[in-house]
């Protein structure tokens, strides 16, 4: 029977008003991967004013390492949104 290992890519975006102008908006995006088997966390990036392609790069990074996306879920907390992408790959013997 096939055994699996799992990891979670957590992508957080936050919007907040700038101190200098109430109309200016600062967007912050960050991502980290939590490897469930080893309980290790790896920070992938942290951007202010994200370009929009960083999450695609993070998913591609994991795919290149053999991880398969199996589920994603987003939750909103005021001005913060956290999306969790769940991945699996065959466990090496």
N, C-alpha and C positions, 0 to 999 in steps of 0.2 A: 504494500500500500504506500502511495506517495506521501511523503511528509513535507511540510512547508515551513518557511520562515516568513515573518511579516515585518513590515515597517510602515510608519505613518509619516507622510509629508504634511507638515502643518504650515499653512500660508495665512498670514495675518495682514490685513490692510486696515489702516486707521486714517481717518480724516479729522483734522482739527484746524481751527481758525488760527491764523497768524496773529502774533501780538501787535505787529505793526499796522495791520489793516484787518478790519472785521470781514472784509470781502475776500481776502486772500485765503486760499485753502492749501494746507500742506498735506500731502499724501505720503504715508510711510508704508512700505511693504517689507516683510521679512519672512523667511522660511527656514525651517529646520526639519531634519529627519530624525525620527526616534526609532532605533532598531530594537524590536521587542525581545529578540533572543538574548542579546548582550546587554540590554538596558543602556546602550550608548546613544548619545545625542550628538548630531553633527549639524552645525549651522551652515546653511548654504549661501545665504545672502541677506543683506539688509540695505534697502534703497530708500532714499528720500526722493520724491517725484519719480516713481517707478515708470519705466518705459512701456510696460504692458507685456513684454515678452519673457520676463524672468521666470514666470511659473512654467511656461512651455519649456524653457531651458532646464529647469529643475526636474520636470517629469522626464524629459529626454535623458538627462544625466542618470536617473534611476533606471530607465529602460535599457540604456547601454550597459548597465551592470546586471541585467537579467531580471529586473523587477517588473512585474505585470500589475497594472492598475486594476483593482477589483471593485472599488467603491469610492465615492466622494460625498461629503456632507458639509454644508455651510450653516453657520449660526451667526446671528447678528446680536451685538451687545452695544446698543447706542450707536456711536460712530465707528465702532470696531467690528470687523467681519473676520471670522476665523473659518477657513475651509480646511478640512482634513481629507487627504487623499490616502486611501489604504492600498498597500501593495503586497504582493506575495511573490515568492520564487521558490523553486524546489530546494529542499534542504540537502546540502552536500553530505554524503555519507562519511 
